Amino acid sequence: MPPALSRIDRLAEILAEREARTVEDPDRRPAAVAVVFVSTPDAVLLIRRAEREGDRWSGQMAFPGGRWSIGDPDLLATAKRETLEEVGVDLGSARLLGRLDDVAPRSPTLPPLIVRPFVFALRERAPLSPNHEVAHAFWASIDEFSAPGVYRPFEYDGGGTRFVMPGYHLDGGVVWGMTERILTPLLELVGAAP
């Protein structure tokens, strides 16, 4: 009997078989994030953005990433560059598993972006060296996301209006918004959804 596939190998197979949805909108700037996995135990790299005035995502949980720059040949290069800059992790030798559907902010008060998530796997946990844009970086266990009570409503104040969104309440912070919209379908693909 063949050995069972690891979550990462299973995810690589699934991503190879599906076509990620691409959004083209000339009114939105392209950006990319890196969803970086490690195994034994399975974990994903998350960051908490530094508190910065004028940054609409200030202090939020996210994947490393950012806007495409003129020096980037493509969005894959953007995801790799931003990960190296933000947390000191070089994805040059990482295994590219594939990409997920493009996502865009739903609020008109947020910058007009289209974010392309690329999924990578590292052989082992790389040391993390956050730069000035990142308050904290850590490896979150995949099993933690499906633990009872972790996935529940998250309330926040958006310009004087109270919003309730789904979120993952982790020790390192709450994963919600676009990061949650990237993470939840990914967890479903690996059978670790809440």
C-alpha positions as CSV (number, residue, x, y, z in Angstrom):
1,M,0.0,0.0,0.0
2,P,1.5,3.4,-1.0
3,P,2.2,5.8,1.9
4,A,-0.4,8.6,2.4
5,L,0.5,11.9,0.8
6,S,1.5,14.7,3.1
7,R,-0.8,17.8,3.2
8,I,1.8,19.7,1.2
9,D,2.0,17.0,-1.5
10,R,-1.8,16.7,-1.7
11,L,-2.0,20.5,-2.0
12,A,0.6,20.5,-4.8
13,E,-1.5,17.9,-6.7
14,I,-4.8,19.9,-6.2
15,L,-3.2,23.2,-7.3
16,A,-1.7,21.6,-10.4
17,E,-5.1,20.3,-11.4
18,R,-7.1,23.5,-11.0
19,E,-6.9,26.8,-12.8
20,A,-6.7,29.8,-10.4
21,R,-9.2,32.6,-11.1
22,T,-7.4,35.7,-12.5
23,V,-8.8,39.2,-12.2
24,E,-7.8,41.8,-14.7
25,D,-8.7,45.4,-13.8
26,P,-6.7,48.3,-15.1
27,D,-8.0,50.5,-12.3
28,R,-6.4,48.3,-9.6
29,R,-2.7,47.9,-8.9
30,P,-1.3,44.4,-9.0
31,A,0.1,42.9,-5.8
32,A,1.2,39.5,-4.6
33,V,1.5,37.5,-1.4
34,A,3.5,34.4,-0.5
35,V,1.6,31.6,1.4
36,V,4.6,29.6,2.8
37,F,4.1,26.2,4.2
38,V,6.5,23.9,6.2
39,S,5.8,20.4,7.4
40,T,6.6,18.4,10.5
41,P,4.5,19.9,12.0
42,D,2.5,21.5,9.2
43,A,2.5,25.3,9.6
44,V,2.0,28.4,7.5
45,L,4.0,31.7,7.8
46,L,2.0,34.7,9.0
47,I,3.0,38.3,9.8
48,R,1.5,41.1,11.9
49,R,1.9,44.3,10.0
50,A,3.6,47.1,11.9
51,E,1.4,50.0,13.1
52,R,1.9,52.8,10.6
53,E,-0.1,56.0,10.1
54,G,-1.8,56.0,6.7
55,D,-1.6,52.3,6.2
56,R,-5.1,50.9,5.9
57,W,-3.9,47.4,6.9
58,S,-1.8,48.7,9.8
59,G,-1.5,46.1,12.6
60,Q,-3.4,43.4,10.7
61,M,-2.4,39.8,10.3
62,A,-1.3,38.9,6.8
63,F,0.9,36.9,4.5
64,P,4.2,38.5,3.4
65,G,3.7,40.4,0.2
66,G,3.0,43.8,-1.4
67,R,2.6,45.7,-4.6
68,W,4.3,44.9,-7.8
69,S,7.3,47.1,-8.5
70,I,8.8,48.2,-11.8
71,G,11.9,46.0,-11.1
72,D,9.7,42.8,-10.8
73,P,9.5,40.8,-14.0
74,D,6.2,39.3,-12.8
75,L,4.0,38.9,-9.7
76,L,5.8,35.7,-8.7
77,A,8.9,37.8,-8.4
78,T,7.0,40.3,-6.3
79,A,5.9,37.6,-3.8
80,K,9.5,36.4,-3.5
81,R,11.0,39.9,-3.2
82,E,8.5,41.0,-0.6
83,T,9.0,37.9,1.5
84,L,12.7,38.4,1.5
85,E,12.4,42.1,2.4
86,E,9.7,41.7,5.1
87,V,10.8,38.5,6.9
88,G,14.2,37.6,5.5
89,V,13.0,34.3,4.0
90,D,14.6,33.6,0.6
91,L,12.0,31.6,-1.5
92,G,14.5,31.1,-4.4
93,S,14.9,27.4,-3.6
94,A,11.4,26.9,-2.2
95,R,9.0,24.6,-3.9
96,L,6.3,26.5,-5.8
97,L,3.1,24.5,-5.3
98,G,0.9,26.8,-7.4
99,R,-1.3,29.8,-7.0
100,L,-4.7,30.6,-5.6
101,D,-7.6,32.8,-6.9
102,D,-6.9,36.5,-7.2
103,V,-8.6,38.6,-4.4
104,A,-9.4,42.3,-4.1
105,P,-10.5,44.4,-1.2
106,R,-14.3,44.6,-0.9
107,S,-14.3,48.1,0.7
108,P,-14.1,51.2,-1.5
109,T,-12.1,52.8,1.3
110,L,-9.2,50.4,0.8
111,P,-6.5,50.9,-1.9
112,P,-7.6,49.5,-5.3
113,L,-5.5,46.4,-5.5
114,I,-5.7,42.9,-7.0
115,V,-3.7,40.4,-4.9
116,R,-2.3,37.2,-6.4
117,P,-1.5,34.5,-3.8
118,F,1.4,32.1,-4.6
119,V,1.8,29.0,-2.5
120,F,5.3,27.7,-1.5
121,A,6.7,24.9,0.6
122,L,10.0,25.0,2.4
123,R,11.8,21.9,3.6
124,E,12.2,23.4,7.1
125,R,11.2,26.4,9.1
126,A,13.4,29.3,8.1
127,P,14.6,31.8,10.7
128,L,12.4,34.9,10.6
129,S,13.9,38.4,10.6
130,P,11.1,41.0,10.4
131,N,11.9,44.4,8.9
132,H,10.3,47.7,9.9
133,E,7.1,46.9,8.0
134,V,6.4,43.8,10.2
135,A,5.8,43.9,13.9
136,H,5.8,40.1,14.3
137,A,6.3,37.0,12.2
138,F,5.5,33.4,13.2
139,W,4.7,29.9,12.0
140,A,1.1,29.1,12.7
141,S,0.2,25.4,13.0
142,I,-2.3,24.3,10.4
143,D,-4.2,22.2,13.0
144,E,-4.7,25.4,15.1
145,F,-7.0,26.8,12.5
146,S,-9.5,24.0,12.8
147,A,-9.4,23.9,16.6
148,P,-12.8,24.5,18.3
149,G,-13.7,28.2,18.7
150,V,-10.8,29.5,16.6
151,Y,-12.9,30.4,13.6
152,R,-15.6,32.7,14.8
153,P,-16.9,36.2,14.2
154,F,-14.6,39.2,14.5
155,E,-15.9,42.7,15.1
156,Y,-14.1,45.8,14.0
157,D,-14.8,49.5,13.7
158,G,-14.4,50.8,10.1
159,G,-14.7,54.5,10.0
160,G,-17.4,54.7,12.7
161,T,-19.4,51.7,11.4
162,R,-19.3,48.3,13.3
163,F,-18.6,45.3,11.0
164,V,-18.7,41.6,11.8
165,M,-16.5,39.4,9.7
166,P,-15.3,35.8,10.0
167,G,-11.8,35.4,11.5
168,Y,-9.3,33.0,13.0
169,H,-8.6,34.0,16.6
170,L,-5.0,32.8,17.1
171,D,-2.6,33.6,19.9
172,G,-0.7,35.9,17.5
173,G,-3.7,37.9,16.5
174,V,-6.9,37.6,14.4
175,V,-6.7,36.6,10.7
176,W,-9.6,38.3,8.9
177,G,-10.4,40.2,5.8
178,M,-8.5,39.4,2.6
179,T,-6.1,37.1,4.5
180,E,-9.0,35.1,5.8
181,R,-10.5,35.0,2.2
182,I,-7.2,33.5,1.0
183,L,-6.7,31.1,3.9
184,T,-10.1,29.6,4.2
185,P,-10.3,28.1,0.7
186,L,-6.7,26.9,1.1
187,L,-7.5,25.1,4.3
188,E,-10.5,23.5,2.6
189,L,-8.2,22.2,-0.1
190,V,-6.0,20.4,2.4
191,G,-8.9,19.2,4.6
192,A,-8.1,21.4,7.5
193,A,-11.0,23.8,7.3
194,P,-12.8,24.7,10.5
